[in-house]
Amino acid sequence: MNDPQVNEKAFLQRASDWPDCPQLSDLSAVTLREITRSEGVDFATALFYDRLRRSALHAPFIERIQSAGVRAGDGGLLPATLVIVPGALYRERPEMGGDGHLVRELAERMGCRCELIPIGSTHGVEANARIVRQWLAACRESAIVLVSLCKGSADVKLALAAPDAAAVFRRVVAWVNVCGTVDGSLAADWVCESGVRAAIFRGLYWWRGRDFRFIESMRHDVGPLASPLRLPDGMRMVSILGFPLRNHLSTRFARFSHGVISRHGPNDGTVLLADALRWPSLVYPVWGADHYLRPENRARELIAAVLEYLSEELSAASEPAPLLADRLS
């Protein structure tokens, strides 16, 4: 059983055959944490992946994305402007993909406009949420599809928590969350829960000219990201999340981060995957992908498929779609 592919098949088959928690509704952050403790994080990841793919809510969406993926690139004009909310360090480290260059390429291919909200590359979520709200309030596009990457999703969530969110987001018809830290990251908690670690990171951030509040604002369910995510009427949300086993993690940092978070349950190295259970979102799980959805071609195909799906849905809609939050209740 040293062949990773054999191990993957074994995990997936065991997850499929496992008699406990037969439905996605049987899983929660607590049960996934308990399964991780008793069966290991890799099995818990495979079980969550299996139940998500078989769920009545998400399975039809997953099938649509897989079908669209076969012909991605032939989609028609998206009846909206794509607006990117980039990830952290998108200016300093564009090679990480947080600058949204894949989305811009796809927008050009689909013949639609594309804009980028110039949030702070190293700002905390409070400052960036204000920028998102100000940009959207000033925007005059008739329909917008937001595409947020990594920490950009946390910035969007906090912007949505403002009292005037319904007015500010009135033109946003859909939100595509790509590996987003919607509820923060337990990696930030790991840093802040130790005085020694916090002091080390404060020093590193000072040396690099960054604000340590960037980390403090990203704590999981603590501070600015503690409130539940709520969407305005008529706004759809779809999420793309990586579901990696430990042997899928290709970098030392990814393996370290995954290990830090794993005691809490399945994760992509940054995002606790159980968070998705409480989002008013359709979810496409990507087996074997980590937080950065490498390789790039894979990310390009998936995002293209999701945009094609939204193009079809938005073009076909003759009246406002029922709230996804209602379908999830």
C-alpha positions, 0 to 999 in steps of 0.5 A, a space after each residue: 500500500 505504498 502507492 499513493 493512488 492505491 491509498 487514495 482508492 482505498 480511502 475513497 472506497 472505505 469512505 463510501 462503504 462506511 455505515 456511519 453518517 450516511 448523509 451529508 446532514 449527519 456531518 458537522 464540524 464536531 463529528 468530523 473532528 471526532 472522526 479525525 481523532 478516531 480514524 485519521 484526517 485522511 479518512 475524514 477528508 475522504 468521508 466528507 468528500 464522498 458525502 458531499 458528492 452524494 448529497 441531494 443539494 450539491 450532487 446536481 451542481 457537481 455533475 453540471 460542473 463536470 459536464 461543463 468542464 469537458 467543453 469549458 472554453 466554448 461558453 457564451 457571453 456571461 451576462 455580467 461583469 466579472 469583479 475580482 477580489 484578490 487574495 493576500 500578497 497579490 501584489 508581492 506574490 502574483 505567482 501564487 495566483 491571488 491576483 486573479 490573472 486566470 479569471 481575467 484570461 477567462 473573462 477575455 475568452 468569454 467576451 465580458 468585462 473584468 475589473 479588480 477591486 484594489 484592496 490592500 495586499 497586506 491589509 486586515 479584513 476590516 480595512 479591505 471590507 471598507 474598500 470592497 463596500 466603497 468600490 461596489 457602492 460606486 460601481 455602475 455595472 448593471 450585473 456583477 459576478 464577484 470572484 474572490 480568492 483566498 483571503 479576499 473571501 473573508 474581505 467579502 464576508 465582512 463587507 456583507 455584514 455591514 448594515 447597508 449590505 443589501 444596497 451595496 451588493 444590489 448589483 451582485 448576482 453571484 459570488 464565486 468563492 475560490 478556496 476562500 478563508 470565509 470564516 478565517 483560518 485556524 492557522 491564525 489562531 495557532 499563531 495568536 494562541 502562543 505568546 512566543 509564536 505571536 512575538 516571532 510573527 510580530 517581529 517578522 511582520 515588522 521587518 517586512 513592513 507589514 501589519 500584524 493585525 493582518 493575522 489577528 483579523 483572520 482568526 477563526 470564528 474570533 473577532 471580525 469573522 465571528 458572525 454567520 455568513 448571510 447573503 442578500 436576496 437574489 445573490 447566489 454563492 458557489 464555492 470551489 474547495 480543495 480536498 487534499 490528503 497529506 500525500 497530496 501536499 507538495 510543499 513543506 509549508 503546506 504540509 506544516 500548515 495542514 498538520 497544524 490544523 488537522 486536529 480540528 478536522 479535514 482542511 486544505 492547509 488553510 481552510 477548515 473544510 467543515 466551514 462549508 457546511 454552514 455557508 449558503 453555498 453550492 460546493 464543488 470539492 476538488 479531490 487532491 487539491 490544496 489551498 492553491 488549486 495547483 496545477 494552474 491548468 486545473 484551476 483554469 478549467 474549474 473556474 471556467 466551468 463554474 463561469 459557464 454554469 453561471 452564464 447558463 443559469 443567469 441567462 436562463 433566469 426569467 425571474 429572481 432565483 429562490 434563495 439558496 439559503 431557503 433551500 439549505 434550511 
